[in-house]
Structure formats: C-alpha cells, structure tokens
Amino acid sequence: MLYQYELTMKLLETALLLKNRKLGSTGISKRKPDIINWFINRERKRLQYYPSHLEPKEIIKPARVFKSIFDTYDLTYYNRVFRNWLYDALSDKFMEKSLTKTEVLYVYDRLVKLYEVMWLVHNRSCLSLEDVYKAKSK
C-alpha cells in the first residue's frame, strides 16, 4: 500500500509539471465533432485498452486533464487525502471519520482520469498518429 501511495504521488507530481504543456494532443479542433469521433474510433481499434472515463475533448487534448486535476485542489491536498487513505486502510477505525464522501469521490474520479490520460499519452508516444490514421476498419 505504501508503494502505491508513493507511485500515485509521483504521478500527481508529474501531472503538475505537465499541466501547462500540450502533451499528447492530436491537433484536431474541438469544433469538429465528426472528425473527433472518427479519430477516436480509429485510435480505439489500434489500442488494446481505450479510456472509458475521459470525455472526447479530453481524449483529443489530454493536457486538459492535467489542468483540471489542479483546478480545485493543489498537490498538498491530494497528498493529505492519500495519506489519510493509507492510514485509514491500515487502521481499525472507519474512514468516514477523517474524509467526507465528497472528498473520496472527487479524488477517486480525478485519479481514474489521470491514470487513463497518462496511459493514453504513453501509448500515443509509442504509436504515431499516422498509424492511427491508417488503421483499417473492421
């Protein structure tokens, strides 16, 4: 558990560093929903796993997720929440005493999106966009 906590904090630190970069962007305008849907369908065929918690605009421009994670809370807040989760998981007291349900759900939602967007950016770096465009229809 401690290892997962440390990895998650490193991932959040990385997201903080990347939040002002245009990393993983496809260059497709958000005003062209037909092209966005076409691209997502092509990319979905090329990748073994495809994000299910990201909106199309987040898939097209992953940097949006990096920014949105820190819109409401900062890195110190996430560190506190994850440290509380770690201590609560290792203790015999009930979690609700230290965190509200809203805090847990908000952080969980952001964390799921962060994992998905990091996975997507990594795979896009391995798979050129030309490969996506050339994907054959099944």
N, C-alpha and C positions, 0 to 999 in steps of 0.2 A: 504494500500500500504506500509506503513511504516513497518507493521508487516511482510509482505512478504520479504521486503528488509532485515530485521533483520534475518529472518529464512534462507534466501539464504546465507547471510554472515556467519552464523553459520555452514551451510552445507559446505561451502568452507573452513572454518577453520578446520572442521573435515576431509575433504579430504586432506588438507595439512598435518595433523597429521598422516593420514593413507597411505600416498603416498609411504612409504618405507616398508609397511607390505604386506604380501601375503594373504590378506583377501579375502575370498570367492573363492579362487582358487579351481579348480576341480582336479588338479593333472594330467590332460591329456596333453600330449605333443602336441605342435602346429604343429609338423611334421606328425601328423596322422589325416588328414582331414576327413577320413571316420568315425573315432571314434568321432571326434568333431561334425560332422553332426548328427550322431546317438544320441549323448548325448543331443545336442540342441533340437532335435525333441522329445526326451523323456521328457526333462525338460519342454518344451513348453506345452506338454499335461497335466502336473501336476500343472502348474501355471495359474491363471486366466488371467493375463496380461503378455505378454512377450516383452522384449525390441525390438524395431524396428530400433533404431538408432545406435546400437552397432554392431561392426564387430564381427565375430565368435571368433577371438583371444581375443577380449575384454570381451566377454561373458565367455570364458574359464578362463581367468585371469583378473578379474575386476581391480586389482591394476594398470594395465596399464592405465586405465582411470584417476585414481588419479594422476599418474605421468604426463600424457600428459596435464592435465589441467594447470600445472605449468611449462611446457616446455618453453613457450614463455613469459608468463606474471606471475607476482607474486600476492600475496594476496592484496597488496596495489593498484595495477592496477585494479583488479576486484572491490575492494571497491569504487574506483573513478568512474568506469563505472556505477555501480549500483546506486551510489549516484546521478550521473548525470541523469540516467533514472528516478529516483524518482523525482528529481526536475523538469525535463522536463515534466513528466506526470502531475505534479501539477501546471505547469505554462502555460501561453498562448503563449509562443514562440515555434518555430518549432525546433524539436530535432536535425536536421542536423547541426545546428549552434554549437553544443557542441560535437557531436560524428560523426565519419565518418561511412559510411555504412559498411565498412570492419570491424570496431570495433564492431558494433552491431551484425553482422552476426557471427563473430568469437566467441564472448562471448555467444551468443544465442546457437550456436552449442555445445560448451563445457558444457553449463548449462544443456541442454537437456540430453546429455550423462551422466552427473553427477547424475541427478535425476534418470535416468534409472539404472545406476550401483548401486546406493545406494538402490534402490528398490530391485534389484536382490540379492545383498548381504544380505539384511534383510530377504528376503524370503528363501534364502539358509540356513540361520541360523535357520529358523523355520522348514524347510523341509530337512531332512537328505538326503545326496547323495544316500543312499541305497534306499530311496523311489523313487528317480528318476530312478534308475536302474531297479526297479521293476515295473515301470509304464507299464500298459498293452496297447498294440497297439489298436487303434480304427479302 
